[in-house]
């Protein structure tokens, strides 16, 4: 009998890599947009935007776990 299902480890790895790439893409696009529109505070760098976006992602994960 042949098994055509993907192993769970491949699926999980794909989800983690996809999330990481999406996070990086969103953070870079947000920084670029704020920089071009001159809405970025002068003292901020990419690290400030990473902090904000990771805080939002962490808050979303916490809310998701609380609602389960």
C-alpha positions in Angstrom: 0.0 0.0 0.0 1.4 3.4 -0.9 1.1 6.4 1.4 0.8 9.8 -0.3 0.4 11.9 2.8 3.1 14.4 3.8 4.8 13.7 7.1 3.8 16.0 9.9 7.4 17.3 10.3 7.5 18.6 6.8 4.1 20.3 7.2 5.2 21.9 10.5 8.5 23.0 9.1 6.8 24.6 6.2 4.4 26.4 8.4 7.2 27.8 10.6 9.3 28.9 7.6 6.2 30.5 5.9 5.4 32.4 9.1 8.9 33.6 9.5 9.2 34.8 5.9 5.8 36.5 6.1 6.8 38.2 9.3 10.1 39.5 7.8 8.3 40.7 4.7 5.6 42.5 6.7 8.2 44.2 8.9 10.4 45.4 6.0 7.3 46.7 4.1 6.0 48.5 7.2 9.4 50.1 7.9 9.7 51.2 4.2 6.2 52.6 4.2 6.7 54.6 7.4 10.1 55.8 6.3 8.9 57.0 2.9 5.9 58.7 4.4 8.2 60.4 7.0 6.1 59.0 9.8 8.9 57.1 11.5 10.3 58.8 14.7 13.9 60.0 14.1 15.3 57.9 16.9 13.8 54.6 15.6 15.5 52.1 13.4 14.4 48.7 12.1 14.7 47.3 15.6 11.9 49.5 16.8 9.6 48.3 14.1 10.6 44.7 14.8 9.8 45.2 18.5 6.3 46.6 17.7 5.5 43.9 15.2 6.7 41.1 17.4 4.7 42.5 20.3 1.6 42.4 18.1 2.3 38.8 17.0 3.0 37.7 20.6 -0.2 39.4 21.8 -2.2 37.6 19.0 -0.7 34.2 20.1 -1.6 34.9 23.7 -5.2 35.8 22.8 -5.5 32.8 20.6 -4.4 30.4 23.4 -6.7 32.1 25.9 -9.7 31.7 23.6 -9.0 27.9 23.0 
